[in-house]
Amino acid sequence: MVVFVTHDIDEAILLSDKIVMMTANPGRVYREIKVPFERPRNRSELVQTGEYTKFRNELLSLFYSDIVSRIGGEEVVL
């Protein structure tokens, strides 16, 4: 088993079989998500699929929902 830490969602999808999302301060496991794409993964082909876009958007939504819950607002401007 290899544990790889990244802040890049695309990199996590490409290299991982399972993504473990952490909360900030204190760092705790927030969610564990299985990556639904078979290996080997070809980045240039994968990023063009609707399944990839949907999965990536779901991960971003989980990420930002944790931020919103921590700051107590309904809108996050980055």
C-alpha positions as CSV (number, residue, x, y, z in Angstrom):
1,M,0.0,0.0,0.0
2,V,1.1,3.5,-0.8
3,V,-0.2,6.7,0.8
4,F,0.1,9.7,-1.5
5,V,-0.8,13.2,-0.2
6,T,-2.0,15.7,-2.7
7,H,-4.2,18.8,-2.9
8,D,-4.8,18.2,-6.6
9,I,-8.2,16.4,-7.2
10,D,-7.3,15.5,-10.8
11,E,-4.0,13.9,-9.7
12,A,-5.9,12.0,-6.9
13,I,-8.4,10.6,-9.4
14,L,-5.7,9.6,-11.9
15,L,-3.3,7.9,-9.3
16,S,-5.6,6.5,-6.6
17,D,-7.9,3.5,-6.1
18,K,-9.4,5.2,-3.0
19,I,-9.5,8.9,-2.1
20,V,-9.5,9.8,1.6
21,M,-10.7,13.4,2.1
22,M,-9.5,15.1,5.2
23,T,-10.9,18.0,7.2
24,A,-8.7,21.0,8.2
25,N,-7.8,21.8,11.7
26,P,-7.9,19.3,13.1
27,G,-7.1,17.0,10.2
28,R,-9.5,14.1,10.4
29,V,-10.9,11.7,7.8
30,Y,-14.0,13.3,6.3
31,R,-14.8,10.8,3.6
32,E,-13.4,7.7,1.8
33,I,-14.4,7.4,-1.8
34,K,-13.5,4.6,-4.2
35,V,-12.3,5.8,-7.6
36,P,-14.6,4.1,-10.1
37,F,-12.2,4.0,-13.1
38,E,-10.4,0.8,-14.2
39,R,-6.6,0.7,-14.5
40,P,-4.6,1.5,-16.4
41,R,-5.9,5.0,-16.7
42,N,-5.1,7.2,-19.7
43,R,-5.4,10.8,-18.5
44,S,-6.0,12.4,-21.9
45,E,-8.9,9.9,-22.6
46,L,-10.3,9.9,-19.1
47,V,-10.7,13.6,-18.7
48,Q,-12.9,13.7,-21.8
49,T,-15.5,11.4,-20.4
50,G,-18.8,12.5,-18.8
51,E,-18.2,10.0,-16.0
52,Y,-14.9,11.7,-15.1
53,T,-16.5,15.1,-15.1
54,K,-19.3,13.9,-12.9
55,F,-17.0,12.2,-10.4
56,R,-14.7,15.2,-10.2
57,N,-17.6,17.5,-9.6
58,E,-18.9,15.3,-6.8
59,L,-15.4,15.4,-5.1
60,L,-15.3,19.2,-5.5
61,S,-18.8,19.5,-4.0
62,L,-17.8,17.4,-1.0
63,F,-14.6,19.5,-0.5
64,Y,-16.5,22.8,-0.6
65,S,-19.4,21.6,1.5
66,D,-16.8,20.9,4.3
67,I,-15.5,24.5,3.9
68,V,-19.0,26.0,4.0
69,S,-19.9,24.1,7.1
70,R,-16.8,25.3,8.9
71,I,-17.3,29.0,8.1
72,G,-21.0,28.9,8.6
73,G,-22.0,30.5,5.3
74,E,-24.0,29.6,2.3
75,E,-21.6,31.0,-0.3
76,V,-17.9,30.5,-0.7
77,V,-16.0,32.9,-2.9
78,L,-12.5,31.6,-3.9
